[in-house]
Amino acid sequence: MERRETAFDIIVALGRRFKEYRKALGLSQQAIHRKTGVALSTISLFENGKGQGLSLSHFCLLMKTLDLKVEPDTLIPEVFRTDLAKLWEKQNKRSKK
């Protein structure tokens, strides 16, 4: 029987990826906090696999702050791609105004 990823598994994986990208860019959690206004505790919880309460808008804001040049399809598991891609587009349109 094939194991299906749960939402928890996906959040844990995304938090790890975020932390890897942040560190690769030489950014501290404090720097991310200053750029986004997202609480340090929220960033820490997300990076350590305990960010189940992270809102999609905060998630998109955090990813955008890393200035990743990837589409959500590259980062997000297929199960969530459509909904998150729509939110990502909406968030990017707001920030360009």
BELQUITA-V609802 format. One record per helix or strand of 3 or more residues. SS is the DSSP state (~ for helix, > for strand). FROM is the first residue (numbers start at 1). TO is the last residue. Records with the same first field share a line. If there is no record, write none. Layout:
# BELQUITA-V609802
SS: FROM-TO, FROM-TO
This chain:
# BELQUITA-V609802
~: 7-24, 29-36, 40-47, 56-65, 72-75, 78-96
